[in-house]
Amino acid sequence: MQTRKIVRAAAVQAASPNYDLAAGVDKTIELARQARDEGCDLIVFGETWLPGYPFHVWLGAPAWSLKYSARYYANSLSLDSAEFQRIAQAARTLGIFIALGYSERSGGSLYLGQCLIDDKGEMLWSRRKLKPTHVERTVFGEGYARDLIVSDTELGRVGALCCWEHLSPLSKYALYSQHEAIHIAAWPSFSLYSEQAHALSAKVNMAASQIYSVEGQCFTIAASSVVTQETLDMLEVGEHNASLLKVGGGSSMIFAPDGRTLAPYLPHDAEGLIIADLDMEEIAFAKAINDPVGHYSKPEATRLVLDLGHREPMTRVHSKSVTKAEASEPGVQSTATSVAISHPQDSDTLLVQEPS
């Protein structure tokens, strides 16, 4: 389907309004407008851009962090909401693709979500992070095999992963095997535990984004966020825990299929857009040297088993209809019901008919 030989892309490096969905939607649309004014075809936002990354779960005991839970849930994004429709409408009005990162509210649960909206305002795909990282699992549920998805667009084949999914070799290979041309890499700020955990640093995680391009011979658009003093104030970061989260932490970049950086880095505490032109012909040159899902693979030695049987989520409750004869037996009751399940683009209801 690819129709554009050159794709101009923007990676966002900005501060999310603190657990404020309405303000976040406004800022999303404004940044998309700025990107379109620069001639961009695509803008990419970081992990949980809306309503911001839940740093509170890293800063204190679970009982302490729970005081932020209700606000965070209330300001998370539902994909059937008016807020989402505002963003889709902006994509259509501006004529730009938007790759969004968000905390997805579905029923009573939250998920680490990403989606791609095209320049006509249609959501091409949505996905959830397969396995939230460490204490993220106290906030978010898990995704499914279906969330290892790459779709064909006029920009090229586009896929996405969240944060430390880029340290999961099998998940990466699953996307490589679908011949990604543009990879969306969503990251939070890198100012968390900067003195305690080198693995969380911008240096390590931008290296993971860069190697993704080299391994997959694709363009990688890595978007991150920035922590502000307002964020620290909201989260009560003071002398007792000042080393745990700091101002800044931004590190957004766009990488070529050979690993080159395609623009200068912004200062870690600056907000702005990283913009680059993606020459899609570069992919063919990179593939000629190294294609690990093609001529550079050895499937008789090593191969990935991708369980397509679990592409679709299972319903939480299975309801079985019984016959009238069975229902008349002592202790047997009809269990016909409708059961809500939650995942975008999947059927929301399993209907089991009442027996006649």
N, C-alpha and C positions, 0 to 999 in steps of 0.2 A: 504493500500500500504506500510505501514511502514516496513522497512527491517532492520533498525539499532537499536539495543537495547541500545547502548551508542552513543550519538552524542556529539562530541567535538565542542564547539561554542566559538566564540570570539566577544566581544562587543568593538567597537572602542571608544576610548576617545582621540580625536586629534583635531588640528586646521585645519579648511578648508582654502585652499588658497583663499585669499580675492577676491571674485567675479572674479575668473580666472578659467574658465572651463577646459582649457587645462592642467593647473597645477594640478587642482583637479582630473582629470582623471588619471594623472600620479601617484598621491599620493594614489588614490583608488587602483590601480593595485599593487603598492608597499606594501600597508598594507595587501591586499589579499595574496600576496606572503609570507609575514611574518607569517600570520595566517596559511597558508598551511604548511609552514616549521615547525610550532608547532603542526602539525597533525590535524588541525581544519577542520571540515566538512562544517562549516557555519561561515560567518563573517557578522556582523550587523553594519550599519552606522546610524548616527543620523538624525534628521530632517534637511532637506535642506543641507545635507553635500555638495552637489553640487548646486550652487557655493558658499555656505555659507549662514548663516541665515541673512535676511535683517534687521539687527539691526538699520539701518538708519531711519526706519519709527518710531522708539521709541525715537529718540534723538532730534527731533526738529519739527518745524512746517511743515505741508504738503508741502508748497511751497519750503521750504529749502530741504526737503528729495527728492524732485523730481529730483534733479541733479544727483542722483544715479540710477534713474529708468532705463535709457537707457542701462547703463553698466550692471545692474543686469539682465535685459531682455536678452541682447545679450549673456550673459554667463550662462543662464539657459539651462537645458538639454531637447532636443527633443528626444523622444523615437525612432524616425526613423533616427537618426543622426549617423555619423561616430564615434562620441565620445561614444555613447551608444554601438555601435558595438565593440569598443575596450574593453569595460568592459565585454561584453558578451564573447568575444574571450578569455579574461583573465580567466574568470570563467571556460571555457572549457579547456583551456591549463593547468590550475592549478588543475582542478578537485575539485572545491569548490563552494558551494552555496553562493551567494552574495545577502544580503538584503540591498537595496540601498535607501537612502533618498535624495530627490532632489527638486529643483524648476523646475517644468515641463513647458516647453514652448510649447504651442499648438495654432497655428494661432497667433492672437495678444494678447492672454491672458496667464497668468501664473496660476499654480495650485500647491498646496503642495502635492507632489507625493511620493509614495513608490512603489517599485517593488521587486519581488523575482526572481532571475536568478538561474537556477539549474547548476549542475556541468557539464552539457553538453552544456552550453551556451544558453539555451532556457529560455525565460521569462515565468514563470508559471502564474503570475498575476501582475497586476499593479492596483493601487488605488489612490484616491485623498482624502485628508482631507475633511470631510463633511462640516465643518463650520470653516473657519479660525478664529483665536482668536483676538478679539478687533481690533487694528490697522492693523493686518495682512490682514484684509479685504480691505484695500486700495491697496494691492499688488496682492492678489490671489482671484481667483474664487472658487466656491464651488464644492464639489463632489456630488455623487448620492447614492441612496440606494445600488446600485451594489457594492459600495466601502466597504461595510461591508462584507468582503469576507474571507473565510478560505479554503485552498486547501489541498488536500491529496498529500503528497510527500513521498519519501523513508525515509526522516527524521522524519516523523510524520505529523500531520495536523498543518499547519502553517498559522497564520493570523497576522494582524498588525494594529496599530493605531499610530497617530501622536500626541505627546505633550498633550494638554489638552483635546483631545478626551478621555483620561483616566479619566477625571472627568465627563464624560457623561454616566450615569448608563445604559441607554437604549442601547446605542451603544455597551458598554461592554457586556451586556447580549446577544445581537445579535450574538457576536462572541463566547461567552461561549456556546450558544445553538448549535453551529456548531462543538463543541468538539475539540477545540484547544488543541494541545499538546505543541506547541512552539509558544509563542507570541513575536512579534517584537514591541518593544516600542521605538519610535524615539523621541529624545529630542534635543533641542539646548543647548547652554551653559546656566548655571544658574547664571551668573554674572550680568544680567540685573536687574536694580532697586533693588539691593541687600539691600540697606538701606531703601527703600520705600515700598516694596511689599513682605511680607513674603510668600505669596501664590506662588510667582515665584521662591522660593528658592529650592536648591537641597534637603533639608530635606523634604519638603512637596511633591515634585514630585517623589523622590525615594520612599517615602511612598506609593504614588499612584501606582507605579510600583510593589512594594512588595505586596500590597493588591490585585492587579490584579492576581498575582499568587495564592494567598490564595483563592480568590473568584472563580477563574476559574479552580483551580487545574491543573495548567500548568506551564511550565517553561517560565519565562519572561526575555528576553534579552534586557536590557535598555542601549541604546547607546546615548552618548551626545558629544558635541564639547567643544573646549577650545578657549577662546579669548586670542589673543596675543597683544603685544604692537603694532605690525604692523597693526592689525585690528583697534586699537584705533587711530593710526595715520591716516589711510585711512578715518576714519569716523570723523576726526577732534574733537576728544574728548580731551578737555582741562580743564582748571581751572573752566570754566563757567558751565560745565556739567560732571565733573569728577565722580560724585557720581552715574551717570545713568548707566554706563557700565564700568566694571573693567576687568583687566587681570584675566584669570583663568575661573572658573565656571564649570569645568569638574566634572562629577559624573556619571560614567558608572558602571553597575553592572549586574549580572545574578542571578536571584532568582529561588529557587526550588518551587515545588508545595505546600510545607508547609510554604513558606515564608522565608526560610533560604537564607542567602547570600552565594554564592558558591565560592567566592574569596575575597581577600582584596581589598578595595578601593585604587585607585591611589591618590596621592596628586591632589588637584583641578586644579593646573596649569601644571600638567604633561601630556605628551602624551604617549600613549601605548595601549595595548590590555588587556582586562579582559578576561581570558580564563577559562573555566570550562567544565567538563564532565557531560552531562545530562543523567542520568540513567532513561530511559523511564518507567521502572517498578514502579518508585516512584509515577507516576500519579495514578495507580490503588489503592495504599494505601491511597492517599489523597481523591480519589473519594469515597472510602468505608466509609469515615467519613462525607463528605460534597459534595454533587453534586447538586447544585442549579438548574440545568436543568434536573434533574432526580429524585432520591429518596428523595432529600431534597427540592423539589419544591411543591407548592400548587396551581396548575393552576386554580382550581375553585375559589380561592381567588384573586390571582394576576397573570397576564400573559402579555407578550409583543406582540403587533401586529407589525409584520415586513411587510411593504408594498411591496410585491414582484411585484406588478403592476408597481412600479416605479424603478425597478431594472435597466432598460435601460434608457439612456438619451433621451429626446425628441429632435427632430430637431428644430433648431432656426426658420426655415421658412418652412411652409407647402405650397407646390405648387399643385394646382388643375388643371387638364387638362379639357378643355371644348370641346364639340363637334363642328364640322364645322358649324352646324346650330346655335349653341349658339354664336360661334365666329362671325357669320355674323350679329348678332343683334347690333344695335347702342350702342357704349360705352363698348362693351365686347371684351376683347383681351385674346388670349391664354397666360397662365402663366406658361407653361411648362419650366422647368429649372433643373439644378442640384444644390444641396445645400450642402455645406461643413459643416460637424459637426466634432467635435474634441473630441475624447476620445479613448485611446489605447484599442485595442481588440474589439472595436465596428466598425461597418461599417462607413467609412469616408464619404460616399456620398449617398444621397437619390436621386435616378434618377426617374424622372417623364417623361414618354414618350410623345413626340410630337404627338398629335392626327393625325390620317391619314385622 
